[in-house]
Amino acid sequence: MVHCIFVGPVKDARLQGMLEDLEKRLLRLWRVDVQTVPEDIRSLEKALEKRRGTLVSLDPKGRGMDSLAFAKWVTSSSEDL
């Protein structure tokens, strides 16, 4: 299962549409759980407590991967995909 946890509300309608499209694409391959939590550390910690597996945080300052590399990494490193 893929768990997507978004921190804070999505205020931009275009971004919301992109997220909905991403969810539809993921649903073709895996079971998906999408959740939005408030912008506070306790809410995020609580959401993460219920999940198991590898945590991936998307951060503009993080290690870069293109879509193909990310898909290969997700598929090869996941226990239940």
C-alpha positions as CSV (number, residue, x, y, z in Angstrom):
1,M,0.0,0.0,0.0
2,V,1.1,3.5,-0.7
3,H,0.4,6.1,2.0
4,C,0.5,9.8,0.9
5,I,0.4,12.2,3.8
6,F,0.2,15.9,2.9
7,V,1.1,18.5,5.5
8,G,-1.2,21.5,5.5
9,P,-4.1,22.2,3.1
10,V,-3.7,22.4,-0.6
11,K,-4.8,26.0,-1.5
12,D,-3.8,26.1,-5.1
13,A,-6.5,24.6,-7.4
14,R,-4.0,23.5,-10.0
15,L,-1.9,21.7,-7.4
16,Q,-5.0,20.0,-6.1
17,G,-5.8,18.8,-9.6
18,M,-2.3,17.5,-10.0
19,L,-2.6,15.6,-6.7
20,E,-5.9,14.0,-7.7
21,D,-4.3,12.9,-11.0
22,L,-1.4,11.4,-9.2
23,E,-3.7,9.5,-6.9
24,K,-5.6,8.1,-10.0
25,R,-2.3,7.0,-11.5
26,L,-1.1,5.3,-8.4
27,L,-4.5,3.5,-8.0
28,R,-3.8,1.7,-11.3
29,L,-0.9,-0.1,-9.6
30,W,-1.4,-0.1,-5.8
31,R,-3.8,0.5,-3.0
32,V,-3.5,4.1,-2.0
33,D,-4.3,6.0,1.2
34,V,-4.3,9.8,0.9
35,Q,-4.4,11.9,4.0
36,T,-4.0,15.6,4.8
37,V,-2.8,16.6,8.3
38,P,-2.6,20.1,9.9
39,E,0.8,21.8,9.9
40,D,2.0,20.8,13.3
41,I,4.5,18.1,14.3
42,R,2.1,16.2,16.6
43,S,-0.5,15.7,13.8
44,L,2.2,14.4,11.5
45,E,3.7,12.1,14.1
46,K,0.3,10.7,14.9
47,A,-0.4,10.0,11.2
48,L,3.1,8.3,10.8
49,E,2.6,6.1,13.9
50,K,-0.1,4.2,12.1
51,R,2.1,3.4,9.0
52,R,4.8,0.9,8.4
53,G,7.4,0.7,5.7
54,T,9.9,3.2,4.3
55,L,9.3,6.9,4.8
56,V,9.9,9.1,1.7
57,S,9.8,12.8,2.2
58,L,9.6,15.0,-0.9
59,D,11.8,18.0,-0.3
60,P,13.2,20.4,-2.9
61,K,16.5,20.3,-1.1
62,G,16.6,16.5,-1.0
63,R,18.3,13.9,-3.3
64,G,17.0,14.3,-6.8
65,M,15.3,11.5,-8.8
66,D,13.4,11.6,-12.0
67,S,10.1,9.9,-12.3
68,L,11.5,6.7,-13.8
69,A,14.2,6.3,-11.2
70,F,11.7,7.0,-8.4
71,A,9.3,4.4,-9.8
72,K,12.1,1.8,-10.0
73,W,13.2,2.6,-6.4
74,V,9.6,2.4,-5.1
75,T,9.0,-0.9,-6.8
76,S,12.3,-2.5,-5.8
77,S,12.3,-1.3,-2.2
78,S,8.6,-2.0,-1.3
79,E,7.7,-5.1,0.6
80,D,4.1,-5.3,-0.5
81,L,4.0,-4.0,-4.0
